[in-house]
Amino acid sequence: MQEEAVSVSELTYAIKGLLEEGIGDVVVVGELSNYKHHSSGHRYFTLKDSSSQIPCVMWRSRTLPFQPEDGMRVVVSGKLTVYGAQGKYQIDCVSMQREGVGDLYVAFEKLKRELAERGFFDPVHKQRLPVMPKRVGIATSSTGAALRDMLTTIERRFPAMHVILRPTLVQGEGSGIDIARAIRDLDACGVDVIIVGRGGGSIEDLWAFNTREVAEAIYECSTPIISAVGHETDVTIADFVADVRAATPTAAAELVTSTTLADLMYSLDLTTDRMTSSLADHVERLSEMAAAFTDGRALRRLRERVEIRQARINDLSSRSLRSITTTIQLRRQQLESVAALCKTLHPLAPLGRGYAVVELNGKPLALQQSLQPGDIVQVRRQTETSTVIVQSTTPTNELDTP
């Protein structure tokens, strides 16, 4: 039985789903071929080996630490995708490294994914930098150019800042452990902010900042941390975990001195001007008041104000008295009306108009209750109560009742 035919688009989308969801992220090594850096900024190339090749694209938003060339062996990281318009599969590359650093890059991506899953990069854990820190701790090499750049910048922008240096190994064996210890040492010193970093270099040179020890030390630190590793294009695990990433060590020094000495001097000048102006205005007002009292104008104005206030008080008193009197009279009239109404509605009030109340067994006879011959009833009038024996009863026609 022939199966139902599908369209080319349907088949392509099915293949796209299988490849992108079934394979997804990949790390591939191969030789660059047909590399083209388009005027739009996007990069198009082929990655090949001795028997196969695969098209690749790298969008202009992704940075490269080197200049790729045809024939160069590289390691790319990205996601396998399908370009449906041409029915071709390709790698959407996120990063590219020369093959010599491929193993390190694989390790970098593995640790990055693990730490991301553990929440090390979540914004909720990021701390805000203090507006004007007094003590800054720096963890870096004591002989590197990065330290000189940071100290020069801090001295120029805010010379009163207290800098605590914790010299560290930033490269080579044991450097990752030493950087982690330096972060914990500075955290215990009570500094307001910590800068951890070094100058630029290859991925091997910067590897200490891609270690688990450094990532955990930054994550556990209670003091805000700025990561300032390498140049602007260099990205390390420390950058992802830190509260703030600075493009360079100099930029980190500028971040901790966001309020400069010049800013403070300008604020001081503004405050001095405002205080001087306010004091001058106050002295002028006091002088005017003294002059007014001297020639008697102030005393006359004071007397006039007192008289106006007294007249207003008298007027308010008269209004209040009239209002209270009117309210009392109104309440008295309402009370008399209620008393008259209550008197009219009293159950025995009709006796005063000549009516009588018939009681049977000590209770008023209800309208629906009938008397029988021989019943003994009491007839209460206003002036007397009589006991009566019923001789006979005659039904009353309802039409005869008023």
Secondary structure, DSSP 4 states (H G I P E B T S, - for coil): -PPPP--HHHHHHHHHHHHHHHT-EEEEEEEEEEEEE-TTS-EEEEEE-SS-EEEEEE-TTS--SS---TT-EEEEEEEEEEETTTTEEEEEEEEEEEGGGHHHHHHHHHHHHHHHHTTTT-GGGPPPPPSS-SEEEEEE-TTSHHHHHHHHHHHHH-TT-EEEEEE---SSTTHHHHHHHHHHHHHHTT-SEEEEEE----TTTTGGGGSHHHHHHHHH-SS-EEEEESSTT---HHHHHSSEE-SSHHHHHHHHTSS-HHHHHHHHHHHHHHHHHHHHHHHHHHHHHHHHHHTTHHHHHHHHHHHHHHHHHHHHHHHHHHHHHHHHHHHHHHHHHHHHHHHHT-TTGGGGGT--EEEETTEEPPTTPPP-TT-EEEEE-SS-EEEEE-----PPPGGG--
